[in-house]
Amino acid sequence: MNGPLYKQANSNVVLVRRVKRKNEGPMKQLTRWFVNNQIGFSFNLLALLFLTHGMPRARDYTAKYFNLSYYNPETGNYGLGWNDGHLILFCVVLLTGLRAATMEYILAPFAKSQGLSKRKDITRFSEQAWMSVYYAFFWPLGLYIYRQSPAYLNYRELWTGWPDRELTGLMKGYMLAQLGFWLQQLVVINIEERRKDHWQMFTHHIVTSVLIYASYRYGYTRVGNLILVLMDVSDLVLGIAKCLKYLGYHTICDVMFGIFMLSWLIARHVLYLGVCYSVWKDTSATMPTGCFRGTRDRLAGPFVPPADQGFRYLLEPLWDSEATFCFNESVKWAFLSMLLFLQCLTIMWFSLIVKVAVKVVKGGAAEDVRSDDEAGEGEGEEEDEFVYEEARPLEEEVGVEEIDLKGWERRAGVKRQASGSTGVSLPGHSDRKELLGRIGCEKQVE
């Protein structure tokens, strides 16, 4: 029910009902404020950035948020460096605002128009519809980039051309936008209502973000693009299937769920393992072993890794574009370990998906059991708890000396008695103290 509810506790006190907040510390309050103000916070930041960009002296700094940095006019491609962080931050803020605004003003009203009434169902539909919109744009884009690359349907070509770390503008924009999306997902998963698989999803998002960033910084963008394409296709189908379920189209939902299972199995457990096998087999045979330094037109190497740095030299390319970057067995197994860890997570989720498939075969409905509330499925929407607090009085007590009885008499047209009595001549109310008691300035006098 909207608005506060009131009740009369006794003849003198009015209580107001307010939502009870459980164990809310400062961080929880800040998180709730950010969730409620995502749209205004994001678009106000962007508006301030655009206004600042209108100042000629500031454009050298603000242009980094809108444009790709490190353009090489000799090759027509782009390098990498710290300025890429400005565009990533811009993508995080933009996607945060777009997500919240699309859910609030487009997807949620559409869900209500289709008959959804529970807040939980409207929220879940809006979340899944937004993810479907995102993947519907970035999966075809990633597939187009993969189709244009030499590595199309050829795992071995994923590793040719290295150690060139320059990339086309389309590939660079795609990788940075995807990285911004997954970093934004790390924020979303920690500020919104938690699901039963919160920590698995949180770990998945961290590993995915690290893989995208490391492949970008090391120059393995072809394999990074392919892995994103393989991951995005099943997420796109799953989002559509969930939306159909919330809208009540259960038969079509079951069909889409079957397509989702097939796409997941092929993309994440067949083609993805082919990428892992290529990392293990093709990298050593295709990529030059050793370390390099410099840009494409001034590349030095290969040379032996610095012995006095231990494994530090493997991490330096992640923050220093001029640092030594290498390929050897240590680099290969570092990437392969993260890919296999991600595969373990997907196998765990696929086992849950198989349980849903068995349920469908037995006559049930297709429902994703991975991302429900922590409270468990079937418990219904959580009811708000309320507390009653004493309402602030609408009238305040004032001293008798502050009441202008003469002015009141003039406005009311009341005449004093000729005897000079101190009472006010009102029918049935001739006592001054009784009058003051009636209007709340003194206690009633017996």
DABELGI-V636969 format. One record per residue. RES is the residue in three letters. PHI is phi in degrees with one decimal (* if undefined). D_CENTER is the distance of its C-alpha to the mean C-alpha in whole Angstrom. Layout:
res=[RES	RES]
phi=[PHI	PHI]
d_center=[D_CENTER	D_CENTER]
//
This chain:
res=[MET	ASN	GLY	PRO	LEU	TYR	LYS	GLN	ALA	ASN	SER	ASN	VAL	VAL	LEU	VAL	ARG	ARG	VAL	LYS	ARG	LYS	ASN	GLU	GLY	PRO	MET	LYS	GLN	LEU	THR	ARG	TRP	PHE	VAL	ASN	ASN	GLN	ILE	GLY	PHE	SER	PHE	ASN	LEU	LEU	ALA	LEU	LEU	PHE	LEU	THR	HIS	GLY	MET	PRO	ARG	ALA	ARG	ASP	TYR	THR	ALA	LYS	TYR	PHE	ASN	LEU	SER	TYR	TYR	ASN	PRO	GLU	THR	GLY	ASN	TYR	GLY	LEU	GLY	TRP	ASN	ASP	GLY	HIS	LEU	ILE	LEU	PHE	CYS	VAL	VAL	LEU	LEU	THR	GLY	LEU	ARG	ALA	ALA	THR	MET	GLU	TYR	ILE	LEU	ALA	PRO	PHE	ALA	LYS	SER	GLN	GLY	LEU	SER	LYS	ARG	LYS	ASP	ILE	THR	ARG	PHE	SER	GLU	GLN	ALA	TRP	MET	SER	VAL	TYR	TYR	ALA	PHE	PHE	TRP	PRO	LEU	GLY	LEU	TYR	ILE	TYR	ARG	GLN	SER	PRO	ALA	TYR	LEU	ASN	TYR	ARG	GLU	LEU	TRP	THR	GLY	TRP	PRO	ASP	ARG	GLU	LEU	THR	GLY	LEU	MET	LYS	GLY	TYR	MET	LEU	ALA	GLN	LEU	GLY	PHE	TRP	LEU	GLN	GLN	LEU	VAL	VAL	ILE	ASN	ILE	GLU	GLU	ARG	ARG	LYS	ASP	HIS	TRP	GLN	MET	PHE	THR	HIS	HIS	ILE	VAL	THR	SER	VAL	LEU	ILE	TYR	ALA	SER	TYR	ARG	TYR	GLY	TYR	THR	ARG	VAL	GLY	ASN	LEU	ILE	LEU	VAL	LEU	MET	ASP	VAL	SER	ASP	LEU	VAL	LEU	GLY	ILE	ALA	LYS	CYS	LEU	LYS	TYR	LEU	GLY	TYR	HIS	THR	ILE	CYS	ASP	VAL	MET	PHE	GLY	ILE	PHE	MET	LEU	SER	TRP	LEU	ILE	ALA	ARG	HIS	VAL	LEU	TYR	LEU	GLY	VAL	CYS	TYR	SER	VAL	TRP	LYS	ASP	THR	SER	ALA	THR	MET	PRO	THR	GLY	CYS	PHE	ARG	GLY	THR	ARG	ASP	ARG	LEU	ALA	GLY	PRO	PHE	VAL	PRO	PRO	ALA	ASP	GLN	GLY	PHE	ARG	TYR	LEU	LEU	GLU	PRO	LEU	TRP	ASP	SER	GLU	ALA	THR	PHE	CYS	PHE	ASN	GLU	SER	VAL	LYS	TRP	ALA	PHE	LEU	SER	MET	LEU	LEU	PHE	LEU	GLN	CYS	LEU	THR	ILE	MET	TRP	PHE	SER	LEU	ILE	VAL	LYS	VAL	ALA	VAL	LYS	VAL	VAL	LYS	GLY	GLY	ALA	ALA	GLU	ASP	VAL	ARG	SER	ASP	ASP	GLU	ALA	GLY	GLU	GLY	GLU	GLY	GLU	GLU	GLU	ASP	GLU	PHE	VAL	TYR	GLU	GLU	ALA	ARG	PRO	LEU	GLU	GLU	GLU	VAL	GLY	VAL	GLU	GLU	ILE	ASP	LEU	LYS	GLY	TRP	GLU	ARG	ARG	ALA	GLY	VAL	LYS	ARG	GLN	ALA	SER	GLY	SER	THR	GLY	VAL	SER	LEU	PRO	GLY	HIS	SER	ASP	ARG	LYS	GLU	LEU	LEU	GLY	ARG	ILE	GLY	CYS	GLU	LYS	GLN	VAL	GLU]
phi=[*	-81.3	80.6	-73.7	-107.4	-118.8	-144.3	-92.4	-76.3	-153.8	-71.1	-116.6	-120.8	-111.9	-106.3	-115.1	-91.3	-126.8	-67.6	-84.6	-100.1	-91.6	47.1	-92.6	-89.3	-59.2	-67.2	-65.7	-65.2	-63.9	-62.3	-64.2	-63.5	-65.6	-60.8	-76.2	-126.2	-60.2	-66.3	-63.7	-62.2	-68.2	-75.5	-67.6	-62.3	-66.3	-63.0	-63.3	-65.4	-65.6	-64.1	-65.4	-64.9	-72.1	-87.4	-55.4	-69.9	-94.2	-67.0	-62.1	-94.3	-74.7	-63.1	-64.7	-80.6	-109.9	-115.0	-74.0	-96.6	66.8	-75.3	-107.7	-65.0	-71.8	-106.3	77.0	-111.4	-123.3	-90.2	-140.6	174.3	-65.7	-64.2	-62.8	-63.2	-65.0	-68.0	-62.3	-62.7	-59.5	-64.7	-61.4	-66.7	-63.6	-66.9	-62.6	-67.3	-63.2	-60.8	-64.4	-67.8	-64.8	-65.8	-74.1	-106.0	-121.8	-73.2	-64.0	-60.0	-63.8	-61.4	-65.3	-67.5	-93.0	103.0	-75.2	-124.0	-73.0	-59.4	-60.9	-67.2	-63.7	-64.9	-63.8	-61.2	-63.1	-63.1	-68.4	-66.5	-63.0	-61.9	-64.9	-62.7	-62.4	-67.8	-65.6	-92.8	-82.3	-68.3	-61.8	-64.4	-63.4	-66.2	-64.3	-62.6	-64.1	-64.9	-85.8	-87.1	-64.5	-84.1	-61.8	57.9	-146.3	-61.4	-62.3	-72.4	-62.3	-111.7	-77.3	86.2	-74.2	-99.5	-72.0	-102.4	-78.8	-147.3	-69.6	-62.8	-66.0	-65.2	-65.8	-61.3	-64.3	-66.0	-69.3	-66.3	-64.8	-63.8	-61.1	-63.0	-71.6	-67.1	-65.3	-65.1	-62.0	-70.4	-60.3	-67.3	-102.2	-109.4	-101.3	-57.7	-77.5	-107.6	-65.9	-102.7	-56.4	-71.7	-65.6	-66.9	-61.3	-64.0	-60.0	-65.9	-64.9	-62.0	-62.9	-63.4	-64.6	-65.0	-62.4	-65.3	-66.6	-65.9	-69.7	-72.3	-88.8	90.4	-97.0	-74.1	-64.1	-71.2	-62.8	-62.7	-64.2	-64.1	-63.4	-62.3	-66.7	-76.8	-71.2	-64.7	-71.6	-65.6	-63.0	-65.6	-63.0	-60.9	-65.4	-62.0	-65.4	-60.8	-62.9	-64.7	-65.4	-82.8	93.1	-90.5	-70.2	-66.4	-63.9	-61.0	-63.8	-64.8	-63.9	-65.3	-64.3	-63.0	-60.4	-59.5	-65.1	-65.5	-62.5	-61.2	-71.8	-73.7	-97.0	-124.3	-117.7	-66.1	-63.4	-65.7	-63.6	-64.8	-61.6	-64.5	-66.2	-59.4	-71.6	-98.8	-83.8	-63.1	-65.6	-86.5	-107.9	-89.2	-69.6	-83.6	136.2	-117.0	-135.1	-148.2	106.7	-92.1	-62.7	-84.9	-134.6	-93.9	-115.2	136.9	-83.5	-142.5	-70.7	-58.4	-62.9	-76.4	-85.7	-105.2	62.6	-100.2	-62.5	-64.4	-73.4	-95.3	-57.8	-62.7	-72.9	-129.5	-125.7	-69.6	-96.6	-76.6	-68.9	-124.1	-132.5	-132.7	-158.3	-62.2	-64.5	-64.4	-59.7	-74.3	-65.4	-68.3	-64.5	-64.1	-67.1	-64.3	-70.6	-63.5	-62.9	-66.0	-62.4	-62.9	-67.7	-65.6	-60.4	-67.9	-65.4	-63.2	-69.0	-64.5	-63.2	-61.1	-64.4	-62.6	-62.2	-62.5	-64.9	-61.8	-81.2	108.7	-84.1	-103.6	-75.3	-138.2	-78.2	-93.4	-81.2	-128.2	-85.7	-65.6	-62.8	-68.0	105.2	-84.9	90.6	-86.0	81.2	-73.4	-68.8	-86.9	-71.6	-99.1	-124.6	-126.4	-107.7	-123.0	-68.7	-73.1	-71.9	-64.2	-82.4	-121.6	-112.3	-73.2	-129.6	-72.1	-62.0	-67.1	-86.4	-91.4	-93.0	-68.4	-64.9	-63.6	-65.2	-61.7	-64.3	-68.1	-87.7	72.8	-93.1	-106.0	-74.9	-72.4	-68.1	-70.2	79.4	-62.8	-80.2	-80.1	-97.5	-83.0	-123.1	-59.4	79.8	-136.8	-91.8	-100.1	-61.8	-66.0	-64.7	-61.3	-62.9	-65.6	-64.5	-93.4	86.6	-96.9	-139.8	-69.5	-63.9	-94.9	-74.6]
d_center=[28	27	28	30	33	36	39	43	43	47	49	48	44	41	38	34	32	28	25	26	23	23	23	21	21	20	17	16	17	15	12	13	14	11	9	13	13	9	12	15	13	12	15	17	16	17	20	21	21	23	25	26	26	29	31	33	33	30	29	30	27	24	25	23	20	21	24	24	26	29	31	34	37	39	37	34	31	29	29	26	26	24	23	21	18	19	17	15	13	14	12	9	10	11	8	6	9	10	8	9	12	13	12	14	17	17	16	16	20	21	20	22	25	25	26	23	23	22	18	17	18	17	13	13	15	13	10	12	14	11	11	14	14	12	15	18	18	17	19	22	22	21	24	26	26	27	30	31	31	34	32	32	34	35	33	36	35	31	33	36	36	34	35	34	30	30	28	28	26	25	24	23	20	19	18	17	14	13	13	11	8	9	8	5	4	7	5	3	6	8	8	8	11	12	14	17	16	13	15	16	13	12	15	15	11	14	17	15	14	17	19	18	19	22	23	23	24	27	28	27	25	27	26	22	22	24	22	19	21	22	19	17	20	20	16	17	20	18	16	19	21	19	19	22	23	21	23	26	27	28	31	28	26	28	29	25	25	28	27	24	26	28	25	24	27	28	25	24	27	30	29	26	29	31	29	29	33	33	32	34	37	37	35	39	41	39	38	40	40	40	38	38	37	37	35	37	40	41	40	42	42	42	43	43	40	41	42	42	38	37	34	33	33	31	28	29	28	25	25	29	29	33	33	35	33	35	35	37	36	34	31	32	31	28	27	28	27	23	24	26	24	21	24	24	21	21	25	24	21	24	26	24	24	28	28	27	29	32	31	31	35	36	35	32	29	26	23	20	21	18	15	17	17	18	21	22	23	25	25	24	22	22	24	24	26	29	31	34	35	38	37	39	42	43	46	47	51	53	56	59	61	58	59	61	63	65	63	62	66	66	63	64	68	69	72	73	77	80	80	78	76	72	71	69	71	69	70	70	68	70	69	67	65	64	63	60	59	58	56	54	56	58	58	61	64	66]
//
